[in-house]
Structures are given as C-alpha cells and as structure tokens.
Amino acid sequence: MKTQKIDVVLPSRIGDSILSIPAIVCLKQLGRKYGNNLKIRALSRPFLVELLSSLGLFECRGMDYIEKCGSIISPSDRAFFVETTNNNFGYFSKEIYGIENKFKKFLKFTHQPVYLSFSARPFPETWEEIKKSFPDGLAGFLTEDCCLPWYSACLFGICLDLGYTAGQVIETYCHAELKCYSGPGTESHKTLNQVQGDNNDYVVFCVEAGYGRKHLNERCWDTEGYFKIAEKCAEDFGVKAVFVGVNKKMPLPDSDYIEDLRGKLSIYELAGVMKSALCYIGNDTGPLHIANLVRIPSVAVYFKDEHMKGFSPVFPELNTKIFRPESIEPIYAEVERVLKRRC
C-alpha cells in the first residue's frame, strides 16, 4: 500500500504549538500499533523547529520558502492547518483541512472540520460544539483522564479524520510518553554560565505576554508585583531572578539578584535555561508552556476562566494557577511552597 504523507501545520504561537504536541504523538502511537501507511510530520515556524525536533517525538520541518517550493513539486496527501495565517500562504497539499477566515482571502481549504474552529474561536461554547461532534467517551477521556486542555483535546479530531476510531484512540494514547522527553540539554548554549555564576539556583520570570503585543496586555499582571516577588525570592532563598521575553525597553530593578536575558535567547536556548531553573513565575504566555514542556514547576497568573480550561499546560500537575490575584501574597505563597521543596 502506498505511503500517505500527512502534514500537521502548527500555529505560529509558542504555547499553541506546544499544546498541539499530544495529538501528533497520538498519531505516531496509533501508527506503531496498527502499522498503517501514514508518514506523519509537523510543519512549524522556523524559530520553533530546533526545540520541537529536540524532543525526538516526531519529524518537524520549518514552514519556509524551500518547504513551500517543495510542496509544489511533491505535495503531501493531506495537510491539517491548525491556524489560518498568511505565513502558510504558498504551501500546497492535495487535500487541505482548516478553517477559512474572511480576512485571509487567498487561503482556501478542501475541508473545514469543526474541531479546528477552536483555534479561530476559543470560547467555551465552541468546545461544547466540538464535544458533541466527537464520538461518545473521547472528549471525557482526553480532558478528564488525560487532563488535557480543550485546545489540545480538539486536535485529536485529526486522528478521527485519518480513519481511526475513538476506541482506538482511547486504547492507544499514552500521555505518559510525553514525560519521557524533556527537550534540549543545558550544555547546548553559552548563556547558562552567565546566569548561574557562583550560584546555581535561579527562577525564571516572564512579565509580558504574546510576544509583547499591546493588545494582549490583558493577560499581564502587575509588573511591580513580580519585581517584589523576585526580591522576596532573593531574600528568603538566596536565588536569582532571570527575566525573559522580548520587551527590552521596560526597565528592570538595578540589583545583583536580577539577570536580564530578554531578547538574548532563541527558543531552544530558552528551553535550556528553563530546564535548569527551580521554577517559572509569570503570566500565561509562551515561556510558561516551555517551562512545562521541560518539566519544571510553574506558578502562573490567569485572568479568564476559559484560558485556564482551554489553554493550560499539558502537564497540569506542574502548573499552579492563580486567578486574578490582587496582591503578591497568593502568588508568593505558592512560589514559597515550590522553592522549599526544590532548594
């Protein structure tokens, strides 16, 4: 039987790409168990490829000019566009699954499955609609037994569209397999020595969200509050605070316990820095999901209930959620609990 090439085109956002991993891992597990003729790979924004490839879970290629030209000569049999974005314009496949957007006039899809609509409309009502379209038991297995967020659970619809049954998914998917992979080694970048110095203990802060875009400031908690938490971490535990992100213009306190790595790290290097950290403290944004992927504890601030249920990290046992805090006390109480255990 001829091999079918299946591409899953990941979102441009860091967190959403990481949340897409469980469904792709399930496809690989199903292939191993049932010996099908599907060749699965992920296509990602180039800046994410090195990190995703380092997991060793599936083939990952960059959605770049060379890949788009190659798709004209040798298109995949089916491609699943998890996000409708102009970054993917010029890529070809024999059948394309995705959700059309009236503002993206040149991106058309062969199929528009309802489970991909959560990326375009991430609301509780959309998740209820998708649950009804899934066979009995599948949604509950993914969100209750595997504790996956809605976004990750939605993408298991790809498995159904490729001919697998809900029963096969439930019997085959092993969430624990993800825990065997923790990404890049800490020796893979030069920045770690700069962070550690004479002290090997540090925590990572991110006080921005969504690549620093202003329209996502609603997901950002009080910056001064984070500075106070960093100060208390230094006073109570003697640990440094490493600040990451892209907004280099925002001033940080001038202190010897603060290290500014904003704008200095690739995503792959950030994962390496995270891997050696005691914990992540900050907003619900991309670095939170990187911290979770390399299996360190996190204390994260959320402002919407649907974000906690829809986009929380894939290993919820490592993520402590703080909803709309009015002071540093509820955040620091959880940070203190983590540091007492890990220092």
CORFENQUI-V607853 format. One line per field, one symbol per residue. phi: phi as a letter, one per 20 degrees, with the letter a starting at -180 (. if undefined). burial: # if it has 24 or more other ideal C-beta (glycine too) atoms within 12 Angstrom, else .. Layout:
# CORFENQUI-V607853
phi: ???
burial: ???
This chain:
# CORFENQUI-V607853
phi: .ffeedddeffeeffffffeggfffffffffffdlededebddcfgfdfffffffmeafcceecfffffffffcfffbcdefcebffefoecbfccdrdfcfedfeddcfccfffefffececgffffffgfeefgnfffffeefelefggffgffgffffeoeeffffffdfdffffffdcnfffeebefffffflededbdddcdcbllmfffdffedegfffffffffffffecmdfddecqceeeffdgebfeddddfmddffffffffgfeffadcqefbgggffgffemdfcccecccffffeecfffdffedeedelfdbfgfffgfffffffedf
burial: ...############################....#.#.################.##.####...##..#...###########.##..###.#####.......#.#.############...##..##.##...##.###..#################.#.#.###.##.#..#..####.#..#.##..#.....############......###.#.##########..#.#########....#....######..#######################################..###########.#####..#..#..##.###.##....
